[in-house]
Amino acid sequence: MIFLTVGTQFPFDRLVKAVDSACSGGFVEDEIFAQIGHSSYKPENFKFVESLDKHNFDKNLKEASCLISHAGMGTITMALEHNKPLLVLPRLAKFGEVVNDHQVDIVGQFEQLGHILVAYTEDQLPEKIKELKTFVPKPRGNQAQLVVNRISGFLNEL
C-alpha cells in the first residue's frame, strides 16, 4: 500500500489531483490510502480521509510500502527514520501553497544525497511513482563531525 499524506496544516489539491490522475492513467498498480487534509478536491481512484489521529497515522505509515507526500521536513524525517521510500512534490509559492519555495531547496539536498525521490512538476509524478516501487533510500548517517568542523571553521575565522 502507498500512503499519500499532505501534512496537517494546509490542503494540497495539486498533489492529490496528480496522484488521482496517475491512478486513472494506469500508472499506479498499488493500492493507495490518503490523508488529504481539508482539500476541495476529492479523489476518485483511491480511499482517503481528511485527517488521521496519531495512532492511525502511525499504523498507515507502518503498513505502507512507500510514501508520497508534500516536501515537509516532518514527513521527510519520518520516512527516513522508518526507512520508507518517499516521493515528494514540493509545494510552490506561485500556486499559493506556501509563502516561499523553501520546499524546493529542501528536496534538492535530500534528493542529491539519495534519501528521497522528487517530482518537481505534476507531469513527472507518474514516472516517479513507477520508480518509487524499486527505490531504496540511502540511510541518513550521523554527521556530527561535519557539524563540529563547520563550527570550528567559523570560530577560527573570528
Chimera marker file (.cmm) of the C-alpha trace (Angstrom):
<marker_set name="trace">
<marker id="1" x="0.000" y="0.000" z="0.000" r="1" g="1" b="0" radius="0.5"/>
<marker id="2" x="1.188" y="3.513" z="-0.836" r="1" g="1" b="0" radius="0.5"/>
<marker id="3" x="0.410" y="6.073" z="1.841" r="1" g="1" b="0" radius="0.5"/>
<marker id="4" x="-0.237" y="9.568" z="0.474" r="1" g="1" b="0" radius="0.5"/>
<marker id="5" x="-0.101" y="12.351" z="3.035" r="1" g="1" b="0" radius="0.5"/>
<marker id="6" x="-0.274" y="16.104" z="2.548" r="1" g="1" b="0" radius="0.5"/>
<marker id="7" x="0.546" y="17.141" z="6.089" r="1" g="1" b="0" radius="0.5"/>
<marker id="8" x="-1.778" y="18.716" z="8.601" r="1" g="1" b="0" radius="0.5"/>
<marker id="9" x="-1.553" y="22.458" z="8.080" r="1" g="1" b="0" radius="0.5"/>
<marker id="10" x="-2.803" y="23.082" z="4.539" r="1" g="1" b="0" radius="0.5"/>
<marker id="11" x="-4.538" y="21.129" z="1.801" r="1" g="1" b="0" radius="0.5"/>
<marker id="12" x="-2.503" y="20.220" z="-1.268" r="1" g="1" b="0" radius="0.5"/>
<marker id="13" x="-5.022" y="19.725" z="-4.058" r="1" g="1" b="0" radius="0.5"/>
<marker id="14" x="-2.346" y="19.783" z="-6.777" r="1" g="1" b="0" radius="0.5"/>
<marker id="15" x="-0.667" y="16.665" z="-5.351" r="1" g="1" b="0" radius="0.5"/>
<marker id="16" x="-3.920" y="14.819" z="-4.652" r="1" g="1" b="0" radius="0.5"/>
<marker id="17" x="-5.203" y="15.536" z="-8.190" r="1" g="1" b="0" radius="0.5"/>
<marker id="18" x="-1.903" y="14.462" z="-9.757" r="1" g="1" b="0" radius="0.5"/>
<marker id="19" x="-1.864" y="11.140" z="-7.897" r="1" g="1" b="0" radius="0.5"/>
<marker id="20" x="-5.542" y="10.566" z="-8.735" r="1" g="1" b="0" radius="0.5"/>
<marker id="21" x="-4.780" y="11.269" z="-12.396" r="1" g="1" b="0" radius="0.5"/>
<marker id="22" x="-1.817" y="8.863" z="-12.341" r="1" g="1" b="0" radius="0.5"/>
<marker id="23" x="-4.141" y="6.192" z="-10.954" r="1" g="1" b="0" radius="0.5"/>
<marker id="24" x="-6.751" y="6.728" z="-13.658" r="1" g="1" b="0" radius="0.5"/>
<marker id="25" x="-3.983" y="6.691" z="-16.280" r="1" g="1" b="0" radius="0.5"/>
<marker id="26" x="-2.848" y="3.241" z="-15.175" r="1" g="1" b="0" radius="0.5"/>
<marker id="27" x="0.492" y="4.374" z="-13.752" r="1" g="1" b="0" radius="0.5"/>
<marker id="28" x="-0.237" y="3.093" z="-10.240" r="1" g="1" b="0" radius="0.5"/>
<marker id="29" x="-0.625" y="-0.629" z="-9.590" r="1" g="1" b="0" radius="0.5"/>
<marker id="30" x="-0.631" y="-0.490" z="-5.801" r="1" g="1" b="0" radius="0.5"/>
<marker id="31" x="-3.494" y="0.389" z="-3.512" r="1" g="1" b="0" radius="0.5"/>
<marker id="32" x="-3.296" y="3.960" z="-2.240" r="1" g="1" b="0" radius="0.5"/>
<marker id="33" x="-4.652" y="5.306" z="1.001" r="1" g="1" b="0" radius="0.5"/>
<marker id="34" x="-4.508" y="9.058" z="1.550" r="1" g="1" b="0" radius="0.5"/>
<marker id="35" x="-4.742" y="11.698" z="4.228" r="1" g="1" b="0" radius="0.5"/>
<marker id="36" x="-5.730" y="14.736" z="2.137" r="1" g="1" b="0" radius="0.5"/>
<marker id="37" x="-6.438" y="17.471" z="4.677" r="1" g="1" b="0" radius="0.5"/>
<marker id="38" x="-9.289" y="19.899" z="4.070" r="1" g="1" b="0" radius="0.5"/>
<marker id="39" x="-8.995" y="19.512" z="0.332" r="1" g="1" b="0" radius="0.5"/>
<marker id="40" x="-11.587" y="20.835" z="-2.070" r="1" g="1" b="0" radius="0.5"/>
<marker id="41" x="-10.634" y="18.022" z="-4.462" r="1" g="1" b="0" radius="0.5"/>
<marker id="42" x="-11.917" y="14.545" z="-3.629" r="1" g="1" b="0" radius="0.5"/>
<marker id="43" x="-10.054" y="11.678" z="-5.321" r="1" g="1" b="0" radius="0.5"/>
<marker id="44" x="-11.999" y="9.110" z="-7.317" r="1" g="1" b="0" radius="0.5"/>
<marker id="45" x="-9.394" y="6.354" z="-7.587" r="1" g="1" b="0" radius="0.5"/>
<marker id="46" x="-8.302" y="5.672" z="-4.013" r="1" g="1" b="0" radius="0.5"/>
<marker id="47" x="-9.594" y="5.700" z="-0.457" r="1" g="1" b="0" radius="0.5"/>
<marker id="48" x="-8.947" y="8.800" z="1.613" r="1" g="1" b="0" radius="0.5"/>
<marker id="49" x="-9.697" y="10.662" z="4.824" r="1" g="1" b="0" radius="0.5"/>
<marker id="50" x="-9.215" y="14.317" z="5.681" r="1" g="1" b="0" radius="0.5"/>
<marker id="51" x="-7.200" y="13.645" z="8.804" r="1" g="1" b="0" radius="0.5"/>
<marker id="52" x="-5.902" y="10.851" z="10.991" r="1" g="1" b="0" radius="0.5"/>
<marker id="53" x="-5.164" y="10.733" z="14.687" r="1" g="1" b="0" radius="0.5"/>
<marker id="54" x="-1.575" y="9.841" z="15.603" r="1" g="1" b="0" radius="0.5"/>
<marker id="55" x="-2.345" y="6.164" z="16.227" r="1" g="1" b="0" radius="0.5"/>
<marker id="56" x="-3.951" y="5.651" z="12.801" r="1" g="1" b="0" radius="0.5"/>
<marker id="57" x="-1.351" y="7.780" z="11.042" r="1" g="1" b="0" radius="0.5"/>
<marker id="58" x="1.434" y="5.673" z="12.545" r="1" g="1" b="0" radius="0.5"/>
<marker id="59" x="-0.449" y="2.476" z="11.647" r="1" g="1" b="0" radius="0.5"/>
<marker id="60" x="-0.738" y="3.517" z="7.996" r="1" g="1" b="0" radius="0.5"/>
<marker id="61" x="2.894" y="4.573" z="7.919" r="1" g="1" b="0" radius="0.5"/>
<marker id="62" x="3.982" y="1.212" z="9.297" r="1" g="1" b="0" radius="0.5"/>
<marker id="63" x="1.820" y="-0.759" z="6.838" r="1" g="1" b="0" radius="0.5"/>
<marker id="64" x="2.840" y="1.297" z="3.803" r="1" g="1" b="0" radius="0.5"/>
<marker id="65" x="5.432" y="0.008" z="1.384" r="1" g="1" b="0" radius="0.5"/>
<marker id="66" x="6.237" y="3.605" z="0.430" r="1" g="1" b="0" radius="0.5"/>
<marker id="67" x="5.041" y="7.193" z="0.804" r="1" g="1" b="0" radius="0.5"/>
<marker id="68" x="4.019" y="10.071" z="-1.422" r="1" g="1" b="0" radius="0.5"/>
<marker id="69" x="3.879" y="13.495" z="0.181" r="1" g="1" b="0" radius="0.5"/>
<marker id="70" x="4.483" y="17.197" z="0.132" r="1" g="1" b="0" radius="0.5"/>
<marker id="71" x="8.083" y="18.119" z="0.960" r="1" g="1" b="0" radius="0.5"/>
<marker id="72" x="7.645" y="18.947" z="4.630" r="1" g="1" b="0" radius="0.5"/>
<marker id="73" x="10.589" y="18.288" z="6.931" r="1" g="1" b="0" radius="0.5"/>
<marker id="74" x="8.410" y="16.296" z="9.328" r="1" g="1" b="0" radius="0.5"/>
<marker id="75" x="7.386" y="13.846" z="6.631" r="1" g="1" b="0" radius="0.5"/>
<marker id="76" x="10.880" y="13.573" z="5.170" r="1" g="1" b="0" radius="0.5"/>
<marker id="77" x="12.385" y="12.913" z="8.596" r="1" g="1" b="0" radius="0.5"/>
<marker id="78" x="9.672" y="10.389" z="9.462" r="1" g="1" b="0" radius="0.5"/>
<marker id="79" x="10.216" y="8.486" z="6.190" r="1" g="1" b="0" radius="0.5"/>
<marker id="80" x="13.965" y="8.348" z="6.788" r="1" g="1" b="0" radius="0.5"/>
<marker id="81" x="13.522" y="7.201" z="10.386" r="1" g="1" b="0" radius="0.5"/>
<marker id="82" x="11.234" y="4.361" z="9.231" r="1" g="1" b="0" radius="0.5"/>
<marker id="83" x="13.324" y="3.559" z="6.134" r="1" g="1" b="0" radius="0.5"/>
<marker id="84" x="10.326" y="4.143" z="3.857" r="1" g="1" b="0" radius="0.5"/>
<marker id="85" x="10.860" y="5.114" z="0.225" r="1" g="1" b="0" radius="0.5"/>
<marker id="86" x="9.442" y="8.616" z="-0.220" r="1" g="1" b="0" radius="0.5"/>
<marker id="87" x="8.362" y="10.534" z="-3.302" r="1" g="1" b="0" radius="0.5"/>
<marker id="88" x="7.656" y="14.221" z="-2.791" r="1" g="1" b="0" radius="0.5"/>
<marker id="89" x="6.125" y="17.022" z="-4.807" r="1" g="1" b="0" radius="0.5"/>
<marker id="90" x="7.204" y="20.363" z="-3.312" r="1" g="1" b="0" radius="0.5"/>
<marker id="91" x="4.555" y="22.952" z="-2.559" r="1" g="1" b="0" radius="0.5"/>
<marker id="92" x="5.119" y="26.141" z="-4.588" r="1" g="1" b="0" radius="0.5"/>
<marker id="93" x="4.564" y="29.798" z="-3.776" r="1" g="1" b="0" radius="0.5"/>
<marker id="94" x="3.274" y="30.592" z="-7.283" r="1" g="1" b="0" radius="0.5"/>
<marker id="95" x="0.238" y="28.392" z="-6.560" r="1" g="1" b="0" radius="0.5"/>
<marker id="96" x="-0.324" y="29.906" z="-3.112" r="1" g="1" b="0" radius="0.5"/>
<marker id="97" x="0.621" y="26.618" z="-1.413" r="1" g="1" b="0" radius="0.5"/>
<marker id="98" x="3.400" y="28.201" z="0.680" r="1" g="1" b="0" radius="0.5"/>
<marker id="99" x="4.811" y="31.702" z="1.171" r="1" g="1" b="0" radius="0.5"/>
<marker id="100" x="8.171" y="30.873" z="-0.447" r="1" g="1" b="0" radius="0.5"/>
<marker id="101" x="9.775" y="27.979" z="-2.273" r="1" g="1" b="0" radius="0.5"/>
<marker id="102" x="11.745" y="26.596" z="0.663" r="1" g="1" b="0" radius="0.5"/>
<marker id="103" x="10.475" y="23.057" z="-0.073" r="1" g="1" b="0" radius="0.5"/>
<marker id="104" x="12.268" y="23.098" z="-3.440" r="1" g="1" b="0" radius="0.5"/>
<marker id="105" x="15.546" y="23.943" z="-1.684" r="1" g="1" b="0" radius="0.5"/>
<marker id="106" x="14.995" y="21.250" z="0.947" r="1" g="1" b="0" radius="0.5"/>
<marker id="107" x="14.263" y="18.466" z="-1.525" r="1" g="1" b="0" radius="0.5"/>
<marker id="108" x="17.244" y="19.292" z="-3.704" r="1" g="1" b="0" radius="0.5"/>
<marker id="109" x="19.613" y="18.453" z="-0.873" r="1" g="1" b="0" radius="0.5"/>
<marker id="110" x="17.796" y="15.257" z="0.156" r="1" g="1" b="0" radius="0.5"/>
<marker id="111" x="17.492" y="14.107" z="-3.464" r="1" g="1" b="0" radius="0.5"/>
<marker id="112" x="21.194" y="14.714" z="-4.111" r="1" g="1" b="0" radius="0.5"/>
<marker id="113" x="22.048" y="12.550" z="-1.084" r="1" g="1" b="0" radius="0.5"/>
<marker id="114" x="19.819" y="9.722" z="-2.368" r="1" g="1" b="0" radius="0.5"/>
<marker id="115" x="17.342" y="9.902" z="0.507" r="1" g="1" b="0" radius="0.5"/>
<marker id="116" x="14.167" y="10.709" z="-1.468" r="1" g="1" b="0" radius="0.5"/>
<marker id="117" x="12.663" y="10.869" z="-4.948" r="1" g="1" b="0" radius="0.5"/>
<marker id="118" x="11.368" y="14.209" z="-6.186" r="1" g="1" b="0" radius="0.5"/>
<marker id="119" x="8.799" y="15.140" z="-8.797" r="1" g="1" b="0" radius="0.5"/>
<marker id="120" x="9.264" y="18.850" z="-9.429" r="1" g="1" b="0" radius="0.5"/>
<marker id="121" x="6.115" y="19.009" z="-11.562" r="1" g="1" b="0" radius="0.5"/>
<marker id="122" x="2.888" y="17.045" z="-11.715" r="1" g="1" b="0" radius="0.5"/>
<marker id="123" x="3.910" y="15.750" z="-15.171" r="1" g="1" b="0" radius="0.5"/>
<marker id="124" x="6.888" y="13.961" z="-13.598" r="1" g="1" b="0" radius="0.5"/>
<marker id="125" x="4.758" y="12.219" z="-10.983" r="1" g="1" b="0" radius="0.5"/>
<marker id="126" x="3.600" y="9.115" z="-12.939" r="1" g="1" b="0" radius="0.5"/>
<marker id="127" x="7.136" y="8.029" z="-13.863" r="1" g="1" b="0" radius="0.5"/>
<marker id="128" x="8.417" y="8.788" z="-10.370" r="1" g="1" b="0" radius="0.5"/>
<marker id="129" x="5.632" y="6.644" z="-8.892" r="1" g="1" b="0" radius="0.5"/>
<marker id="130" x="6.867" y="3.739" z="-11.023" r="1" g="1" b="0" radius="0.5"/>
<marker id="131" x="10.422" y="4.427" z="-9.845" r="1" g="1" b="0" radius="0.5"/>
<marker id="132" x="9.244" y="4.517" z="-6.223" r="1" g="1" b="0" radius="0.5"/>
<marker id="133" x="8.483" y="0.760" z="-6.314" r="1" g="1" b="0" radius="0.5"/>
<marker id="134" x="12.192" y="-0.092" z="-6.579" r="1" g="1" b="0" radius="0.5"/>
<marker id="135" x="13.723" y="2.960" z="-4.902" r="1" g="1" b="0" radius="0.5"/>
<marker id="136" x="15.871" y="2.194" z="-1.863" r="1" g="1" b="0" radius="0.5"/>
<marker id="137" x="16.607" y="5.333" z="0.146" r="1" g="1" b="0" radius="0.5"/>
<marker id="138" x="20.155" y="5.787" z="1.327" r="1" g="1" b="0" radius="0.5"/>
<marker id="139" x="20.241" y="5.864" z="5.125" r="1" g="1" b="0" radius="0.5"/>
<marker id="140" x="20.851" y="9.204" z="6.722" r="1" g="1" b="0" radius="0.5"/>
<marker id="141" x="24.047" y="8.938" z="8.703" r="1" g="1" b="0" radius="0.5"/>
<marker id="142" x="25.260" y="10.813" z="11.719" r="1" g="1" b="0" radius="0.5"/>
<marker id="143" x="27.102" y="13.917" z="10.570" r="1" g="1" b="0" radius="0.5"/>
<marker id="144" x="28.247" y="15.154" z="13.953" r="1" g="1" b="0" radius="0.5"/>
<marker id="145" x="31.858" y="15.543" z="12.827" r="1" g="1" b="0" radius="0.5"/>
<marker id="146" x="30.753" y="17.657" z="9.862" r="1" g="1" b="0" radius="0.5"/>
<marker id="147" x="28.874" y="19.977" z="12.228" r="1" g="1" b="0" radius="0.5"/>
<marker id="148" x="31.904" y="20.173" z="14.537" r="1" g="1" b="0" radius="0.5"/>
<marker id="149" x="34.158" y="21.019" z="11.575" r="1" g="1" b="0" radius="0.5"/>
<marker id="150" x="31.823" y="23.775" z="10.373" r="1" g="1" b="0" radius="0.5"/>
<marker id="151" x="31.571" y="25.342" z="13.813" r="1" g="1" b="0" radius="0.5"/>
<marker id="152" x="35.356" y="25.094" z="14.305" r="1" g="1" b="0" radius="0.5"/>
<marker id="153" x="35.964" y="26.687" z="10.925" r="1" g="1" b="0" radius="0.5"/>
<marker id="154" x="33.583" y="29.505" z="11.740" r="1" g="1" b="0" radius="0.5"/>
<marker id="155" x="35.177" y="30.124" z="15.150" r="1" g="1" b="0" radius="0.5"/>
<marker id="156" x="38.667" y="30.061" z="13.657" r="1" g="1" b="0" radius="0.5"/>
<marker id="157" x="37.654" y="32.758" z="11.171" r="1" g="1" b="0" radius="0.5"/>
<marker id="158" x="36.589" y="35.030" z="14.018" r="1" g="1" b="0" radius="0.5"/>
<link id1="1" id2="2" r="1" g="1" b="0" radius="0.2"/>
<link id1="2" id2="3" r="1" g="1" b="0" radius="0.2"/>
<link id1="3" id2="4" r="1" g="1" b="0" radius="0.2"/>
<link id1="4" id2="5" r="1" g="1" b="0" radius="0.2"/>
<link id1="5" id2="6" r="1" g="1" b="0" radius="0.2"/>
<link id1="6" id2="7" r="1" g="1" b="0" radius="0.2"/>
<link id1="7" id2="8" r="1" g="1" b="0" radius="0.2"/>
<link id1="8" id2="9" r="1" g="1" b="0" radius="0.2"/>
<link id1="9" id2="10" r="1" g="1" b="0" radius="0.2"/>
<link id1="10" id2="11" r="1" g="1" b="0" radius="0.2"/>
<link id1="11" id2="12" r="1" g="1" b="0" radius="0.2"/>
<link id1="12" id2="13" r="1" g="1" b="0" radius="0.2"/>
<link id1="13" id2="14" r="1" g="1" b="0" radius="0.2"/>
<link id1="14" id2="15" r="1" g="1" b="0" radius="0.2"/>
<link id1="15" id2="16" r="1" g="1" b="0" radius="0.2"/>
<link id1="16" id2="17" r="1" g="1" b="0" radius="0.2"/>
<link id1="17" id2="18" r="1" g="1" b="0" radius="0.2"/>
<link id1="18" id2="19" r="1" g="1" b="0" radius="0.2"/>
<link id1="19" id2="20" r="1" g="1" b="0" radius="0.2"/>
<link id1="20" id2="21" r="1" g="1" b="0" radius="0.2"/>
<link id1="21" id2="22" r="1" g="1" b="0" radius="0.2"/>
<link id1="22" id2="23" r="1" g="1" b="0" radius="0.2"/>
<link id1="23" id2="24" r="1" g="1" b="0" radius="0.2"/>
<link id1="24" id2="25" r="1" g="1" b="0" radius="0.2"/>
<link id1="25" id2="26" r="1" g="1" b="0" radius="0.2"/>
<link id1="26" id2="27" r="1" g="1" b="0" radius="0.2"/>
<link id1="27" id2="28" r="1" g="1" b="0" radius="0.2"/>
<link id1="28" id2="29" r="1" g="1" b="0" radius="0.2"/>
<link id1="29" id2="30" r="1" g="1" b="0" radius="0.2"/>
<link id1="30" id2="31" r="1" g="1" b="0" radius="0.2"/>
<link id1="31" id2="32" r="1" g="1" b="0" radius="0.2"/>
<link id1="32" id2="33" r="1" g="1" b="0" radius="0.2"/>
<link id1="33" id2="34" r="1" g="1" b="0" radius="0.2"/>
<link id1="34" id2="35" r="1" g="1" b="0" radius="0.2"/>
<link id1="35" id2="36" r="1" g="1" b="0" radius="0.2"/>
<link id1="36" id2="37" r="1" g="1" b="0" radius="0.2"/>
<link id1="37" id2="38" r="1" g="1" b="0" radius="0.2"/>
<link id1="38" id2="39" r="1" g="1" b="0" radius="0.2"/>
<link id1="39" id2="40" r="1" g="1" b="0" radius="0.2"/>
<link id1="40" id2="41" r="1" g="1" b="0" radius="0.2"/>
<link id1="41" id2="42" r="1" g="1" b="0" radius="0.2"/>
<link id1="42" id2="43" r="1" g="1" b="0" radius="0.2"/>
<link id1="43" id2="44" r="1" g="1" b="0" radius="0.2"/>
<link id1="44" id2="45" r="1" g="1" b="0" radius="0.2"/>
<link id1="45" id2="46" r="1" g="1" b="0" radius="0.2"/>
<link id1="46" id2="47" r="1" g="1" b="0" radius="0.2"/>
<link id1="47" id2="48" r="1" g="1" b="0" radius="0.2"/>
<link id1="48" id2="49" r="1" g="1" b="0" radius="0.2"/>
<link id1="49" id2="50" r="1" g="1" b="0" radius="0.2"/>
<link id1="50" id2="51" r="1" g="1" b="0" radius="0.2"/>
<link id1="51" id2="52" r="1" g="1" b="0" radius="0.2"/>
<link id1="52" id2="53" r="1" g="1" b="0" radius="0.2"/>
<link id1="53" id2="54" r="1" g="1" b="0" radius="0.2"/>
<link id1="54" id2="55" r="1" g="1" b="0" radius="0.2"/>
<link id1="55" id2="56" r="1" g="1" b="0" radius="0.2"/>
<link id1="56" id2="57" r="1" g="1" b="0" radius="0.2"/>
<link id1="57" id2="58" r="1" g="1" b="0" radius="0.2"/>
<link id1="58" id2="59" r="1" g="1" b="0" radius="0.2"/>
<link id1="59" id2="60" r="1" g="1" b="0" radius="0.2"/>
<link id1="60" id2="61" r="1" g="1" b="0" radius="0.2"/>
<link id1="61" id2="62" r="1" g="1" b="0" radius="0.2"/>
<link id1="62" id2="63" r="1" g="1" b="0" radius="0.2"/>
<link id1="63" id2="64" r="1" g="1" b="0" radius="0.2"/>
<link id1="64" id2="65" r="1" g="1" b="0" radius="0.2"/>
<link id1="65" id2="66" r="1" g="1" b="0" radius="0.2"/>
<link id1="66" id2="67" r="1" g="1" b="0" radius="0.2"/>
<link id1="67" id2="68" r="1" g="1" b="0" radius="0.2"/>
<link id1="68" id2="69" r="1" g="1" b="0" radius="0.2"/>
<link id1="69" id2="70" r="1" g="1" b="0" radius="0.2"/>
<link id1="70" id2="71" r="1" g="1" b="0" radius="0.2"/>
<link id1="71" id2="72" r="1" g="1" b="0" radius="0.2"/>
<link id1="72" id2="73" r="1" g="1" b="0" radius="0.2"/>
<link id1="73" id2="74" r="1" g="1" b="0" radius="0.2"/>
<link id1="74" id2="75" r="1" g="1" b="0" radius="0.2"/>
<link id1="75" id2="76" r="1" g="1" b="0" radius="0.2"/>
<link id1="76" id2="77" r="1" g="1" b="0" radius="0.2"/>
<link id1="77" id2="78" r="1" g="1" b="0" radius="0.2"/>
<link id1="78" id2="79" r="1" g="1" b="0" radius="0.2"/>
<link id1="79" id2="80" r="1" g="1" b="0" radius="0.2"/>
<link id1="80" id2="81" r="1" g="1" b="0" radius="0.2"/>
<link id1="81" id2="82" r="1" g="1" b="0" radius="0.2"/>
<link id1="82" id2="83" r="1" g="1" b="0" radius="0.2"/>
<link id1="83" id2="84" r="1" g="1" b="0" radius="0.2"/>
<link id1="84" id2="85" r="1" g="1" b="0" radius="0.2"/>
<link id1="85" id2="86" r="1" g="1" b="0" radius="0.2"/>
<link id1="86" id2="87" r="1" g="1" b="0" radius="0.2"/>
<link id1="87" id2="88" r="1" g="1" b="0" radius="0.2"/>
<link id1="88" id2="89" r="1" g="1" b="0" radius="0.2"/>
<link id1="89" id2="90" r="1" g="1" b="0" radius="0.2"/>
<link id1="90" id2="91" r="1" g="1" b="0" radius="0.2"/>
<link id1="91" id2="92" r="1" g="1" b="0" radius="0.2"/>
<link id1="92" id2="93" r="1" g="1" b="0" radius="0.2"/>
<link id1="93" id2="94" r="1" g="1" b="0" radius="0.2"/>
<link id1="94" id2="95" r="1" g="1" b="0" radius="0.2"/>
<link id1="95" id2="96" r="1" g="1" b="0" radius="0.2"/>
<link id1="96" id2="97" r="1" g="1" b="0" radius="0.2"/>
<link id1="97" id2="98" r="1" g="1" b="0" radius="0.2"/>
<link id1="98" id2="99" r="1" g="1" b="0" radius="0.2"/>
<link id1="99" id2="100" r="1" g="1" b="0" radius="0.2"/>
<link id1="100" id2="101" r="1" g="1" b="0" radius="0.2"/>
<link id1="101" id2="102" r="1" g="1" b="0" radius="0.2"/>
<link id1="102" id2="103" r="1" g="1" b="0" radius="0.2"/>
<link id1="103" id2="104" r="1" g="1" b="0" radius="0.2"/>
<link id1="104" id2="105" r="1" g="1" b="0" radius="0.2"/>
<link id1="105" id2="106" r="1" g="1" b="0" radius="0.2"/>
<link id1="106" id2="107" r="1" g="1" b="0" radius="0.2"/>
<link id1="107" id2="108" r="1" g="1" b="0" radius="0.2"/>
<link id1="108" id2="109" r="1" g="1" b="0" radius="0.2"/>
<link id1="109" id2="110" r="1" g="1" b="0" radius="0.2"/>
<link id1="110" id2="111" r="1" g="1" b="0" radius="0.2"/>
<link id1="111" id2="112" r="1" g="1" b="0" radius="0.2"/>
<link id1="112" id2="113" r="1" g="1" b="0" radius="0.2"/>
<link id1="113" id2="114" r="1" g="1" b="0" radius="0.2"/>
<link id1="114" id2="115" r="1" g="1" b="0" radius="0.2"/>
<link id1="115" id2="116" r="1" g="1" b="0" radius="0.2"/>
<link id1="116" id2="117" r="1" g="1" b="0" radius="0.2"/>
<link id1="117" id2="118" r="1" g="1" b="0" radius="0.2"/>
<link id1="118" id2="119" r="1" g="1" b="0" radius="0.2"/>
<link id1="119" id2="120" r="1" g="1" b="0" radius="0.2"/>
<link id1="120" id2="121" r="1" g="1" b="0" radius="0.2"/>
<link id1="121" id2="122" r="1" g="1" b="0" radius="0.2"/>
<link id1="122" id2="123" r="1" g="1" b="0" radius="0.2"/>
<link id1="123" id2="124" r="1" g="1" b="0" radius="0.2"/>
<link id1="124" id2="125" r="1" g="1" b="0" radius="0.2"/>
<link id1="125" id2="126" r="1" g="1" b="0" radius="0.2"/>
<link id1="126" id2="127" r="1" g="1" b="0" radius="0.2"/>
<link id1="127" id2="128" r="1" g="1" b="0" radius="0.2"/>
<link id1="128" id2="129" r="1" g="1" b="0" radius="0.2"/>
<link id1="129" id2="130" r="1" g="1" b="0" radius="0.2"/>
<link id1="130" id2="131" r="1" g="1" b="0" radius="0.2"/>
<link id1="131" id2="132" r="1" g="1" b="0" radius="0.2"/>
<link id1="132" id2="133" r="1" g="1" b="0" radius="0.2"/>
<link id1="133" id2="134" r="1" g="1" b="0" radius="0.2"/>
<link id1="134" id2="135" r="1" g="1" b="0" radius="0.2"/>
<link id1="135" id2="136" r="1" g="1" b="0" radius="0.2"/>
<link id1="136" id2="137" r="1" g="1" b="0" radius="0.2"/>
<link id1="137" id2="138" r="1" g="1" b="0" radius="0.2"/>
<link id1="138" id2="139" r="1" g="1" b="0" radius="0.2"/>
<link id1="139" id2="140" r="1" g="1" b="0" radius="0.2"/>
<link id1="140" id2="141" r="1" g="1" b="0" radius="0.2"/>
<link id1="141" id2="142" r="1" g="1" b="0" radius="0.2"/>
<link id1="142" id2="143" r="1" g="1" b="0" radius="0.2"/>
<link id1="143" id2="144" r="1" g="1" b="0" radius="0.2"/>
<link id1="144" id2="145" r="1" g="1" b="0" radius="0.2"/>
<link id1="145" id2="146" r="1" g="1" b="0" radius="0.2"/>
<link id1="146" id2="147" r="1" g="1" b="0" radius="0.2"/>
<link id1="147" id2="148" r="1" g="1" b="0" radius="0.2"/>
<link id1="148" id2="149" r="1" g="1" b="0" radius="0.2"/>
<link id1="149" id2="150" r="1" g="1" b="0" radius="0.2"/>
<link id1="150" id2="151" r="1" g="1" b="0" radius="0.2"/>
<link id1="151" id2="152" r="1" g="1" b="0" radius="0.2"/>
<link id1="152" id2="153" r="1" g="1" b="0" radius="0.2"/>
<link id1="153" id2="154" r="1" g="1" b="0" radius="0.2"/>
<link id1="154" id2="155" r="1" g="1" b="0" radius="0.2"/>
<link id1="155" id2="156" r="1" g="1" b="0" radius="0.2"/>
<link id1="156" id2="157" r="1" g="1" b="0" radius="0.2"/>
<link id1="157" id2="158" r="1" g="1" b="0" radius="0.2"/>
</marker_set>
